[in-house]
Each structure stands twice: as C-alpha cells, then as structure tokens.
Amino acid sequence: MIWNAAPLRVHFLLFVPLFGGAVALAIVARHREQRILLTQLPGIVATGLISWLEGSWLTTLRRITIPLLKPGIYTSAFPAVDHAQWNKSAALMRNLDKLRERIKALETTLAQQGGEG
C-alpha cells in the first residue's frame, strides 16, 4: 500500500518550525524570568514575604551538593558556591589570558637578560 507523503511534508514545513519557535520562546522567557527574579528577590526576602532559604536563588538547575546554611545568591557551574565567590572565580578566569601574556613577556625578557649576561 502506497501512502501519500503530503502529510509528512506539512509536518516538516509547518510543525517542526512551530515547535522550534515554541522552544526558543520558552528559553527566552525563562532567561527573562531569571533576570527579573535575580534583581527582585533580595527585596522580597528583605520584606519577609519569603524566607532567606526560599530566596537563595540558584542560577542553575544542577544538583546541590552542599547544605545552604546562610542567606544569599548561589551560583553554580562549579559545585554550588556563594555568588560572591563565584563572581571572584569568574573574574579570575576571565583574566587568565592576560596573565598568560604577561608571564610569556616576562619569560622572554628574562631569557634575553640571561643571554646578555
């Protein structure tokens, strides 16, 4: 029995792009929601509407491997750490290229000075 391939074409031409658009819209909405909550949550916790534990905003859905013992914003790409510590680590990582270039320049200078002496 031969079946008509038209429904298959309609599926790929209509439903696949619609599904992809819906997924993209959901991702954009989730990121917007995270930004809004990140700015508003400290004020909500300060007013007492929610507890500090509920207000400990996690910026990722990874498994938490440590107990949350103090209020704050927690971030993870590493195991969950305090947000301030994560920011410090991220800043250090962003500057690794500059540090590598400085070390390379220093090694070159030292090698030239060693060759002259």
ChimeraX attribute file (.defattr): number of C-alpha atoms within 10 A of each C-alpha:
attribute: neighborCount
match mode: 1-to-1
recipient: residues
	/A:1	2
	/A:2	4
	/A:3	6
	/A:4	7
	/A:5	9
	/A:6	8
	/A:7	10
	/A:8	11
	/A:9	11
	/A:10	11
	/A:11	13
	/A:12	11
	/A:13	11
	/A:14	11
	/A:15	13
	/A:16	12
	/A:17	12
	/A:18	13
	/A:19	11
	/A:20	11
	/A:21	12
	/A:22	12
	/A:23	12
	/A:24	12
	/A:25	11
	/A:26	12
	/A:27	12
	/A:28	12
	/A:29	12
	/A:30	12
	/A:31	12
	/A:32	12
	/A:33	11
	/A:34	16
	/A:35	12
	/A:36	11
	/A:37	14
	/A:38	17
	/A:39	10
	/A:40	12
	/A:41	20
	/A:42	18
	/A:43	12
	/A:44	15
	/A:45	18
	/A:46	12
	/A:47	10
	/A:48	10
	/A:49	12
	/A:50	13
	/A:51	13
	/A:52	20
	/A:53	14
	/A:54	13
	/A:55	23
	/A:56	21
	/A:57	19
	/A:58	20
	/A:59	17
	/A:60	13
	/A:61	8
	/A:62	13
	/A:63	9
	/A:64	13
	/A:65	9
	/A:66	9
	/A:67	7
	/A:68	15
	/A:69	8
	/A:70	10
	/A:71	16
	/A:72	20
	/A:73	19
	/A:74	20
	/A:75	22
	/A:76	17
	/A:77	11
	/A:78	9
	/A:79	14
	/A:80	20
	/A:81	19
	/A:82	18
	/A:83	18
	/A:84	13
	/A:85	12
	/A:86	18
	/A:87	13
	/A:88	11
	/A:89	12
	/A:90	12
	/A:91	11
	/A:92	12
	/A:93	12
	/A:94	11
	/A:95	10
	/A:96	11
	/A:97	11
	/A:98	11
	/A:99	13
	/A:100	11
	/A:101	11
	/A:102	12
	/A:103	12
	/A:104	12
	/A:105	12
	/A:106	12
	/A:107	12
	/A:108	12
	/A:109	12
	/A:110	12
	/A:111	11
	/A:112	11
	/A:113	10
	/A:114	9
	/A:115	8
	/A:116	7
	/A:117	5
